[in-house]
Structures are given as structure tokens and as C-alpha cells.
Amino acid sequence: MLDEKAQLVVVGGGLAAYAAALAAARQGIEVLLIPDGGKSWALFGGSFAARVQTQSEPFEALVELYASAAYPLVAAKPAEPFVLPTTMGTVRAADLTPEEFQAGDLRRPDPILLVGWRELPAFSPAWAAAAIRQRLVEWAGRSGDGSAAPTVLAGTLAISQVLPQLLSGHTPVDGDYPGFNWRALAREMEQPESRRRLASALNQALVKADLPRPVRQARDEGRLRVALPVVGLNLSQSVRREVYDLTGLVLCELIGLLPAPGGIRAKTILDKALVSAGVAVRPGWKVTRIVAGEKPTACGRVQGTEEGFAITGEYLVLAPDLATDPLSCLAARLPHDFRQAEGRLVRAGAALYLYTDDKGKMRPVSGGTHAFLWASGYQAGQEAAANLVGRIDTQAAGGSRVGECGR
């Protein structure tokens, strides 16, 4: 049995848990993170629909973290969220978003060309462009002003012609290439020679294309936007800069691929931030039981072994990202009086969705899901840190009742 202790134990592997761990560590608290769960990274497009003041502390901290990783987040004006195109032909509102998504903002009048890859048929640029045009028409009808709506066009490139080395060893089956995926494409796009080949292919395609005069003028003036399903993985900013320098084209990235590039980038940034903050991380540990009370404890086993563990903290934050996570089931089985019992077990993220009001109805959640996860986790980490350093009175009514739940 592995026994460890920390001032604060955070259980959860997604945005809410990472935010709680980082917020507490910034206050000088000793934090141990058990990243159980974490499936939501694959669903996180990378943008936040905050619907709240992005100048609030949780989001200011997030902007700071992204900036320190040279991957800046752009904030929309209050009450004027970015309107972003997706690979599914829908549009998505965002208040905070990386530059490669913000560049595709459909509120801008500059024309936008959706470009797909023939060997990745999961994204159809023609279908997506038609669906987005229809949504822009509906949008203009509701607002009464369609003057600023951009022209949305579609085109296709062939990996076999632009980056043929990627398909080496892959045999096509009915036009598809089994085993080939967007991540391989994203990594290849980050190679200097591949960026130049991409820039050359885009230039040649546009020379041959019968573009409307306003679009061609935008092309000549460096205002034409080209939206791809992915523009690199960890060096997307470098890819965008080099293609612009070579072609004058503004590369954008479309939201919608799964697993989401934005989520992968976010996790990479936050993993490094955890290390810098001195957070101890125990990957591969599965929590099966929570004991709450004066000394809350997370119990479970180490994956791939028969080894069990018991991690005890002065405080414990339970922060699942998805309501379907086993951690959320644990949170649901915790008696409600644990909210008052010593105040040492704090819920965040999806665990907060499990609270109901006195009439048995779910409480409304302010903001988009991912923004809520981040903000709730950050606030939980701050609360636990404040309690630990004695800035607020943590004496709870009803004594030190102890209970537990398990699965």
C-alpha cells in the first residue's frame, strides 16, 4: 500500500482539476494531483465561451499561462463574441480563443476559403461552406444586417501531391488511407520544407481558381483567409507566420476535429505549467474511494499493478470534467452534508452539476461548459488554499462527521 500526504489533494484529469491544482500551487500550497479521467481533452476545441468578464482572475490566469507558452489567447470585446466556423458546417461563439481560430471570425468581412484534404474525407469543405453560408443568411435575417458577412468558398488539396511522403506505406482502400490521420499531417506541416510546399500548393491552386473579383482583390491585399482543419500541432503559430510570409494568405484553423487539436495543445501547456508550479502528479492512479472528514483521503490502485494507494490531504478537491466519468459517480454518492462537514472536501467541475436546489432542479450554470470547468476549478483551488493559510474561518457547523463512499 502506497501512503502519501499533501496539503491539498486534487482528483481529476481535465480543465477543472488542472485549474484547481494551479490556483492552489500559486498560493504556495503543496499540491498532489491524481489525473484520473481527462477524456474531455479530446472534446475541447481550445476556445472558451465564457459569457462572463474575461478580466476575472481565473481567465486572466489562463491568458497568462497561454502567453507564457507563446500561444496567446485573444479576448473578444464584451458582448461581441467571435463567431467561428467549424468542420461540421456550424458556427461557434467564443470569448477567448487562440489566434488561429480567431483569424476565422465570421464577423469579419474578409473572404474565407475552407480547404480540405482529399485523403481525409471526414471533412468536406464544400458541404461545410454551403452550411455556413446558409447560417450566415439566417443570421443576417435575424439581425437585419448582412453587409459584413464574408464570402465563404471551398477548395481541396491532395496530400499525395503536396506532401507525398506522408502516404508512404499506406495503401488506399475505397479512396481512404487506413492508419493515416490528422495528427501525422499536423506534425508534418511543422517541418520547414513541408510549410514551403504547402505555401506553394496554395498559391498554385489560387492562381488556377476562378475567384470572384472581390476575393481576388482580397488575395492581392493579403486579406484572404484560408481555413484548414489543422495548421500544425505544437508549432501552429510558426506554420501560420511562414505561410503568410510566403503567400500573404491568413491561415485559420477550423474547430471540430476529434481528438481536438486545441485540447491537445491546451493539455501540453498546462502540463508544463503544473511542473513549473511544483505540483506532484501521479498519472495512472485510479481513484475508487473517497473518505471525507477531518482528513479527506483518496484511495485506489495503480494501473497495471496490484498496488493500492491512500493519499491523505488537509483538503481534497474532487474535480471531474464529464458527468459520465467514474469520478462523477463518486461525487454523486457523497452525502450532501459533506459540503458542510469540516469544509475539507470541495467539489468542482462536473461534480457541481450534481447539486440541486431545494425543489430538486438542477442549478443553472453560468457560461459555456469549458469556461465553467476552468473557473469552477480555479475557484475551488483558491478556496482550499485560503482555508489552508488561515485567511478565512473554516470551522463548519455540525462537528467533524466522517463518511465515505466507494465503487
C-alpha positions in Angstrom: 0.0 0.0 0.0 1.4 3.4 -1.0 0.7 6.1 1.5 1.3 9.8 0.8 0.3 13.1 2.3 -0.1 16.6 0.9 -1.7 19.8 2.0 -4.1 19.6 -1.0 -5.1 16.6 -3.0 -6.8 17.2 -6.3 -8.6 14.4 -8.1 -9.4 14.8 -11.8 -7.6 14.9 -15.1 -9.2 17.7 -17.0 -9.6 21.5 -17.1 -11.3 21.8 -13.7 -8.7 19.7 -11.8 -5.7 21.4 -13.6 -7.2 24.8 -12.7 -7.6 23.8 -9.0 -4.1 22.5 -8.8 -2.5 25.5 -10.4 -4.5 28.1 -8.4 -3.6 26.5 -5.1 0.1 26.0 -6.1 0.3 29.7 -6.9 -0.5 30.4 -3.3 2.4 28.3 -2.1 0.3 25.3 -1.2 1.7 21.8 -1.5 -0.5 20.1 -4.2 -0.7 16.5 -5.3 -2.8 15.8 -8.4 -4.2 12.4 -9.3 -5.2 12.9 -13.0 -7.9 10.3 -13.1 -10.2 10.8 -16.1 -9.2 13.5 -18.5 -11.2 12.3 -21.5 -12.6 15.8 -22.1 -9.3 17.0 -23.6 -10.3 15.2 -26.8 -13.5 17.2 -26.9 -12.0 20.6 -26.0 -11.8 22.7 -29.2 -9.4 25.2 -27.5 -11.8 28.1 -27.3 -13.9 29.4 -24.3 -17.4 30.8 -24.4 -17.1 32.5 -21.1 -20.2 34.7 -21.1 -18.6 36.4 -18.1 -16.0 39.0 -17.6 -12.9 37.6 -19.2 -10.9 40.0 -17.0 -11.8 37.9 -13.9 -8.9 36.2 -12.1 -9.4 32.7 -13.4 -9.4 33.8 -17.1 -6.6 36.3 -16.5 -4.5 33.5 -15.2 -5.4 31.3 -18.2 -4.4 34.1 -20.6 -1.1 34.5 -18.7 -0.4 30.7 -19.0 -1.1 30.7 -22.7 1.0 33.8 -23.3 4.0 32.3 -21.4 3.8 29.3 -23.8 3.9 31.7 -26.8 0.4 30.6 -27.7 -1.7 33.7 -26.9 -5.4 33.7 -26.3 -7.3 36.6 -27.9 -10.3 38.1 -26.0 -13.4 39.3 -27.7 -15.0 42.6 -26.9 -17.7 42.4 -24.2 -21.0 41.1 -25.5 -19.4 40.6 -29.0 -18.1 37.1 -29.1 -16.1 35.7 -32.0 -18.2 33.6 -34.4 -16.1 30.7 -35.5 -16.6 28.2 -38.4 -16.3 24.5 -37.7 -15.6 21.5 -39.8 -19.2 20.4 -39.3 -20.6 23.5 -41.1 -21.8 25.0 -37.8 -20.7 28.2 -36.1 -19.5 28.6 -32.6 -19.3 31.6 -30.3 -16.1 32.2 -28.3 -15.0 34.9 -25.9 -11.4 33.6 -25.6 -9.7 31.8 -28.4 -6.2 31.2 -29.8 -5.2 33.3 -32.8 -5.5 30.6 -35.4 -9.2 30.3 -34.6 -9.8 34.0 -34.1 -8.5 34.6 -37.6 -11.6 32.8 -38.9 -14.1 35.1 -37.2 -17.1 35.3 -39.4 -17.9 38.8 -38.2 -15.0 40.0 -40.3 -15.9 40.9 -43.9 -12.7 39.4 -45.4 -13.5 36.3 -47.6 -12.6 32.9 -46.2 -11.7 29.8 -48.2 -12.3 26.4 -46.5 -9.7 23.9 -47.7 -9.9 20.2 -47.1 -7.6 17.3 -48.0 -8.7 14.7 -50.4 -7.2 11.8 -48.4 -9.0 12.9 -45.2 -12.7 12.6 -46.4 -14.1 13.1 -42.9 -14.1 16.9 -43.6 -16.0 18.1 -46.7 -15.2 21.7 -47.3 -17.9 22.1 -50.0 -20.6 20.8 -47.6 -19.3 22.8 -44.7 -19.1 26.0 -46.8 -22.6 25.6 -48.0 -23.9 25.0 -44.5 -22.0 28.1 -43.1 -23.3 30.3 -45.9 -26.9 29.2 -45.0 -26.3 30.1 -41.4 -24.9 33.5 -42.3 -28.0 34.2 -44.3 -30.2 33.2 -41.4 -28.0 35.3 -39.1 -28.4 38.3 -41.4 -32.1 37.8 -41.4 -32.3 37.9 -37.7 -30.0 40.9 -37.3 -31.3 42.8 -40.3 -27.8 43.5 -41.5 -25.9 41.1 -43.7 -23.4 43.7 -45.1 -20.5 42.4 -43.1 -21.0 38.7 -43.9 -17.9 37.3 -45.6 -17.8 35.3 -48.8 -17.3 31.7 -47.9 -15.7 29.4 -50.6 -14.4 25.8 -50.6 -11.4 24.0 -52.2 -9.5 20.8 -51.9 -5.8 19.8 -51.9 -4.2 16.4 -52.3 -1.7 15.2 -49.8 -0.4 12.8 -52.5 0.7 15.9 -54.5 1.6 18.3 -51.7 3.2 16.1 -49.0 3.5 12.7 -50.7 6.0 11.3 -48.2 3.1 11.2 -45.6 1.4 8.4 -47.6 4.4 6.2 -48.0 3.5 2.7 -46.9 -0.3 3.4 -46.8 -2.4 1.6 -49.3 -5.7 3.3 -50.2 -9.0 1.5 -49.7 -12.0 3.0 -51.4 -10.2 6.3 -51.6 -9.3 6.3 -47.9 -5.9 5.6 -46.3 -6.3 3.4 -43.2 -3.8 4.3 -40.5 -3.3 7.8 -41.7 -4.7 10.6 -39.5 -4.7 14.3 -39.0 -2.0 14.2 -36.3 0.5 12.8 -38.8 -0.5 15.6 -41.1 -0.2 18.2 -38.3 3.3 17.1 -37.4 4.5 17.0 -41.0 3.2 20.6 -41.6 5.6 21.8 -38.9 8.6 20.7 -40.9 10.2 23.7 -42.8 10.2 22.1 -46.2 6.6 21.0 -45.8 5.5 24.5 -44.9 7.1 25.8 -48.1 5.4 23.0 -50.1 2.0 23.9 -48.5 2.5 27.6 -49.3 3.4 26.8 -52.9 0.4 24.4 -53.4 -2.0 27.1 -52.0 -0.5 29.7 -54.3 -0.8 27.5 -57.4 -4.4 26.4 -56.5 -5.5 30.1 -56.2 -3.8 31.1 -59.5 -5.8 28.4 -61.2 -9.1 29.0 -59.4 -11.8 31.2 -60.9 -12.2 33.5 -57.9 -14.7 36.3 -57.8 -13.2 39.7 -58.2 -13.6 40.8 -54.6 -12.0 37.6 -53.4 -9.1 38.1 -55.9 -8.7 41.6 -54.6 -8.6 40.4 -51.0 -6.0 37.9 -52.1 -3.8 40.6 -53.6 -4.2 42.8 -50.5 -3.2 40.0 -48.0 -6.8 39.7 -46.6 -7.9 36.3 -48.0 -8.2 33.8 -45.2 -7.6 30.1 -45.8 -9.2 27.8 -43.2 -7.8 24.3 -42.8 -8.9 21.5 -40.4 -5.4 21.7 -38.8 -2.4 24.0 -39.2 0.2 22.1 -37.2 0.2 20.7 -33.7 2.6 22.4 -31.2 4.1 24.9 -33.7 0.9 26.2 -35.3 1.9 29.8 -34.9 5.1 29.2 -36.8 3.3 27.5 -39.6 0.9 30.4 -39.9 3.6 33.0 -39.9 5.7 31.3 -42.5 2.8 30.6 -44.9 1.8 34.3 -44.6 5.3 35.5 -45.2 5.5 33.3 -48.4 2.0 33.9 -49.7 0.2 36.7 -47.9 -2.6 34.2 -47.0 -4.0 34.3 -43.5 -4.2 30.7 -42.3 -7.0 29.8 -39.9 -7.8 26.5 -38.2 -11.3 25.1 -38.1 -12.8 23.7 -34.9 -14.3 20.2 -35.0 -11.6 17.6 -35.4 -11.5 14.8 -32.9 -9.4 14.4 -30.9 -9.4 18.2 -30.9 -6.0 19.8 -31.7 -7.0 22.7 -29.3 -7.4 20.3 -26.5 -4.1 18.6 -27.1 -2.3 22.0 -27.2 -4.1 23.1 -24.0 -3.0 20.0 -22.1 0.6 20.4 -23.3 0.6 24.0 -22.0 -1.0 23.1 -18.7 1.2 20.0 -18.1 4.2 22.3 -18.3 2.6 24.8 -16.0 2.0 22.1 -13.4 5.7 21.2 -13.5 6.7 24.8 -13.1 4.3 25.3 -10.2 5.8 22.3 -8.4 2.6 20.2 -8.5 3.2 16.5 -7.8 1.4 14.4 -10.4 0.5 10.7 -10.1 -0.5 9.5 -13.6 -2.1 6.1 -14.0 -3.6 6.1 -10.5 -7.3 5.2 -10.4 -9.4 6.5 -7.5 -12.0 4.1 -6.3 -13.0 5.5 -2.9 -13.1 8.9 -1.2 -13.0 9.1 2.6 -14.1 12.6 3.7 -13.9 14.2 7.1 -11.2 15.9 9.1 -8.5 14.3 6.9 -10.0 13.5 3.4 -8.3 10.6 1.7 -8.4 9.4 -1.9 -8.0 5.6 -2.2 -7.5 3.4 -5.2 -5.0 1.4 -7.2 -2.1 1.9 -9.6 -3.0 0.8 -13.1 -1.1 -2.2 -14.4 -0.2 -3.4 -10.9 -1.9 -4.8 -7.8 -0.6 -1.9 -5.8 -3.1 0.2 -3.8 -2.7 3.7 -2.5 -4.2 6.1 0.1 -3.4 9.8 -0.4 -4.4 12.0 2.5 -4.7 15.7 2.4 -5.7 18.6 4.7 -8.2 19.4 1.9 -9.3 17.5 -1.2 -10.8 18.9 -4.4 -12.9 16.4 -6.4 -13.0 17.8 -10.0 -14.2 15.6 -12.8 -14.8 17.1 -16.2 -17.5 14.9 -17.5 -20.7 13.8 -15.9 -20.1 10.3 -17.2 -16.7 9.9 -15.5 -16.4 7.4 -12.7 -15.3 10.3 -10.6 -18.6 12.0 -11.1 -20.3 8.8 -9.8 -18.2 9.0 -6.7 -19.2 12.6 -6.3 -22.9 11.7 -6.7 -22.7 9.1 -4.0 -21.1 11.5 -1.4 -23.8 12.6 1.1 -24.8 16.2 0.7 -23.8 17.0 4.3 -20.1 16.6 3.2 -20.5 20.1 1.9 -20.5 21.3 5.5 -18.5 18.5 7.2 -15.3 20.3 8.1 -15.4 22.0 4.7 -12.4 19.9 3.7 -13.8 18.3 0.6 -14.5 20.7 -2.2 -16.4 19.9 -5.4 -15.5 21.4 -8.8 -16.2 20.8 -12.4 -18.9 18.3 -13.3 -19.4 17.4 -9.6 -21.1 20.8 -9.2 -23.7 19.8 -11.8 -24.9 17.2 -9.3 -26.1 19.7 -6.8 -29.8 20.5 -6.9 -31.8 23.3 -5.3 -34.5 22.7 -2.7 -37.1 21.8 -5.4 -34.9 19.1 -6.9 -34.0 21.0 -10.0 -30.5 21.4 -11.5 -29.0 24.7 -10.7 -28.2 26.9 -13.7 -24.6 27.1 -14.8 -23.2 30.5 -15.9 -21.1 30.3 -19.1 -20.0 27.7 -21.6 -19.1 24.3 -20.4 -15.3 24.6 -20.7 -15.2 28.1 -19.3 -17.3 26.8 -16.3 -15.0 23.9 -15.8 -11.9 26.1 -15.7 -13.5 28.8 -13.5 -15.0 26.4 -11.0 -11.7 24.5 -10.6 -9.7 27.7 -10.2 -12.1 29.0 -7.6 -12.0 25.6 -5.7 -8.2 25.7 -5.6 -8.3 29.3 -4.3 -10.9 28.3 -1.7 -8.8 25.4 -0.5 -5.6 27.5 -0.4 -7.3 30.3 1.5 -8.5 27.8 4.1 -5.1 26.2 4.4 -3.3 29.5 5.0 -6.0 30.6 7.5 -7.4 33.5 5.6 -11.0 32.5 6.2 -12.7 30.7 9.1 -13.2 27.1 8.1 -15.0 26.0 11.3 -18.1 24.1 10.0 -21.3 23.7 11.8 -22.1 20.2 12.9 -18.7 19.0 14.1 -16.4 16.6 12.3 -18.7 14.0 10.9 -16.8 11.4 8.8 -18.2 9.4 6.0 -17.1 7.6 2.9 -18.3 6.3 -0.4 -16.8 3.8 -2.9 -17.3 1.9 -6.1 
